[in-house]
Amino acid sequence: MEQYVIKGGNPLVGEVEIGGAKNAGLAILAAAIMTDETVTIDNLPDVKDINVLLQAMEGIGVKIQRINRHSIKMNSSLIEDLSIEYEFIKKIRASYYLIGALLGKYKKAQVALPGGCNIGSRPIDQHLKGFKALGADVRISHGLIMAEAERLKGNHIYLDVVTVGATINIMMAASMAEGTTIIENAAKEPHVVDVANFLNSMGANIKGAGTDVIRIKGVTNLHKTEYSIIPDQIEAGTFMFAAAVTKGDVTVKNVIPKHLESITAKLLEIGCEVEEFDDAVRVVSSKALQHTHVKTLPYPGFPTDMQPQIGVALALSEGTSIVTESIFENRFRYVDELTKMGASIKVEGNTAIIDGVSGYTGARISAPDLRAGAALVLAGLSAEGITIIDDIAYIERGYEDFDIKLKSLGALMERAVTDKEIQKFRFKVG
Ligand code: EPZ
């Protein structure tokens, strides 16, 4: 099993290129099957989640040609199977975006019901509510979601919760329904806007993405396009907090600073200096970190995908901080691991009460999920001594070349598979 072995204490210094947004890429790949013409997609991150979805798409007959590590050409005119197998949904729940895309294009889709995952139950009731509102007959049997419609007709849909997935899935199906669909209480994340822009580049008619009311006028077909994915605001935020916890000076490049505003605001609150440029942000952490409070919220609030990372920083800050996780019910799984490194955190329901400590000590820990795993790497980078992190496959689902990028900033770390490699690293770093 791959591990990271880290010798903490080095401030991270330098510049790092941020890749394409995983969560935009997943939805855009699904939306791209809605045309029979060829689509070119650039700035795709080379991460496991993206590559598993590409396999699922090839499994139903999508022709995919990889141009280079971050670009593909695809053609979906020969799709012969409208059913997505459980093996793919089990690996990447975002395969459920294929329901909205297949339903919109073929008026029929069958996808295995995605289970919960390690951050919460992850229901999809709002997705199904939207498909039904568009006129689809939606049934669940034998663990499969079957959606079918003679015709899809636009409707006025009120989401009961702000949900990125349902907003995107309904937007896709509605883009080829007859008439107008209005989605109220829509998610406003940058990747929702990116998917809408992508669909519009294929000839869809979507207005209002990025606000809580999205208006979609259905079209009868979508055409070819060439599109580049937006930068990943969570990857960027993770490196910005890496600078904070290692007393470093890091510039994240190829970002959209506006997408990072809530992250920047919190870094300023805990005592970092932040400088914004057109497509870069520089974070300098030279003073002792200060405590603050944070509540995760839908965009433009502080993102839930950054909650473990700020938790690691606050556990090193002077004073007591309160972190409230309002989106998912099980997103504090990093706390037990961080406690092994000396953190003092009490979790009560969806709130963590954090008493800052002066520093972490290295320990043997494991990554509980994607973002918690990335946050624990940040803890290892700031810890005194050696930290070994198991189950890093979770982290590599969503971060391309995470160790390589961190080492380019001065991190002392290696990917290891055997104890021998760990001993070699220990010997090398002394
Ligand atoms: C997306 O998940 C992201 N995943 C998540 O990122 C991210 O944490 C989340 O949005 C919130 O920003 C992808 O884009 C692939 P939601 P999604 O639907 O769409 C409830 C990562 O680390 N809900 O916005 O599944 C749900 O339980 C991942 O990259 C319903 O009740 O999130 C949650 O409490 C982790 N019914 C809230 O809404 C529904 O039908 C927000 O979920 C759908 C959601």
Residues whose N, C-alpha, C, O or C-beta is under 5 A from the ligand:
A	BS01	EPZ	N23 A94 R122 P123 I124 D125 Q126 H127 V161 V162 T163 V164 G165 A166 T304 D305 I327 F328 L370 R371
